[in-house]
Amino acid sequence: MKLQITVRNLEHLDRMIREEVRKRVEKLETYYDQIMSCRVVVEAPHHHHHEGVLYNVVIEIRVPGAEFVVKHQPSEEIDVSIRNAFDAARCRLEDYARQHRGAVKHHEGLPHGEITALLSDKGYGFLTTPDGLEIYFHEHSVINCDFEHLKVGMKVRFAEEQGEKGPQASSVTVMD
């Protein structure tokens, strides 16, 4: 596998970052062993006086038949930014590997629906069941996908409970 690591505006941490990235890329290969190339950019482009430095990590992964670009929300801690980006990349690779093998997870017995509204800035959304029932869900109830990657129209399975204002999903799983 071809690995390219770019470190920008963090020269004093270059060696530590490269070692950590190599270790995490090796771990990614345990989830899917056909990674053709991986490009990782770690940078500190934003400096806010009231927040400090925000570390940004972008991971581009090429596998047979697909390419993933993972960008995660910048963090003030470099290790948190790296960990979160690689966790998101692992999820994407696991999903791809499952689909590629044809081993799609089926959660029999759980109701299903479709995401019909997302209020990303507020951290929640709504899904609608086939019989037209609208159900609220919070970003923390999404299990196998980052909330910011959700899109209206995605099919989901969910566990329902009664919330303060009506039915809500206690867990939401995006269907492969």
Sequence and secondary structure as in RCSB ss.txt:
>XXXX:A:sequence
MKLQITVRNLEHLDRMIREEVRKRVEKLETYYDQIMSCRVVVEAPHHHHHEGVLYNVVIEIRVPGAEFVVKHQPS
EEIDVSIRNAFDAARCRLEDYARQHRGAVKHHEGLPHGEITALLSDKGYGFLTTPDGLEIYFHEHSVINCDFEHL
KVGMKVRFAEEQGEKGPQASSVTVMD
>XXXX:A:secstr
 EEEEEEES GGGHHHHHHHHHHHHHHHHHH TT  EEEEEEEEEEEETTTEEEEEEEEEEEETTEEEEEE   B
SSHHHHHHHHHHHHHHHHHHHHHHHHT     TTS EEEEEEEETTTTEEEEE TT  EEEEEGGGB SS GGG 
 TT EEEEEEEEETTEEEEEEEEE  
